[in-house]
């Protein structure tokens, strides 16, 4: 199932291992898994320094992180919001996990999209559901 509408604005220095084409494919696969047919999204790639600033401002954590999501609900049928990804942080995580950086970037984009859809991993039961769906989507890409 392809979304009827996908508005995706990408900003920041786009890493070679997460092209606009792969980002769109990842978003489409995630929307299909969620049963959604429309999205209005912003995707920004930030340095570790900028990501640390955002993390401190919005989560009160004075350190960089891999991904942040900000939902802007329009309707239940349209996924909307901004996702911030730190490629340098993702690269370190990929190395630790012995996986390609591109795969980790897709995982972070899916993770951010699931947060925009209202999923969370604060509680064990929620985490099992969210991470299970996340990995299913990543494997399908």
LINCOR-V177384 format. One record per backbone hydrogen bond with DSSP energy under -0.5 kcal/mol. CO is the residue of the C=O (numbers start at 1). NH is the residue of the N-H. If there is no record, write none. Layout:
co->CO nh->NH
co->CO nh->NH
This chain:
co->5 nh->39
co->6 nh->8
co->7 nh->41
co->8 nh->10
co->9 nh->43
co->11 nh->45
co->12 nh->14
co->13 nh->15
co->15 nh->18
co->19 nh->23
co->20 nh->24
co->21 nh->25
co->22 nh->26
co->23 nh->27
co->24 nh->28
co->25 nh->29
co->26 nh->30
co->27 nh->31
co->28 nh->32
co->29 nh->33
co->30 nh->34
co->31 nh->35
co->31 nh->36
co->32 nh->35
co->37 nh->4
co->37 nh->5
co->38 nh->79
co->39 nh->7
co->40 nh->81
co->41 nh->9
co->42 nh->83
co->43 nh->11
co->44 nh->46
co->44 nh->85
co->45 nh->13
co->47 nh->51
co->48 nh->52
co->49 nh->53
co->50 nh->54
co->51 nh->55
co->52 nh->56
co->53 nh->57
co->54 nh->58
co->55 nh->59
co->55 nh->61
co->56 nh->60
co->60 nh->62
co->61 nh->63
co->66 nh->86
co->68 nh->84
co->70 nh->82
co->75 nh->74
co->75 nh->78
co->77 nh->37
co->77 nh->38
co->78 nh->74
co->78 nh->75
co->78 nh->80
co->79 nh->40
co->80 nh->72
co->81 nh->42
co->82 nh->70
co->83 nh->44
co->84 nh->68
co->85 nh->46
co->85 nh->87
co->86 nh->90
co->87 nh->91
co->88 nh->92
co->89 nh->93
co->90 nh->94
co->91 nh->95
co->92 nh->96
co->93 nh->97
co->94 nh->98
co->94 nh->99
co->95 nh->98
co->100 nh->104
co->101 nh->105
co->102 nh->106
co->103 nh->107
co->104 nh->108
co->105 nh->109
co->106 nh->110
co->107 nh->111
co->108 nh->112
co->109 nh->113
co->110 nh->114
co->111 nh->115
co->112 nh->116
co->113 nh->117
co->114 nh->119
co->115 nh->118
co->123 nh->127
co->124 nh->128
co->125 nh->129
co->126 nh->130
co->127 nh->131
co->128 nh->132
co->129 nh->133
co->130 nh->134
co->131 nh->135
co->132 nh->136
co->133 nh->137
co->134 nh->138
co->135 nh->139
co->136 nh->140
co->137 nh->140
co->137 nh->141
co->138 nh->141
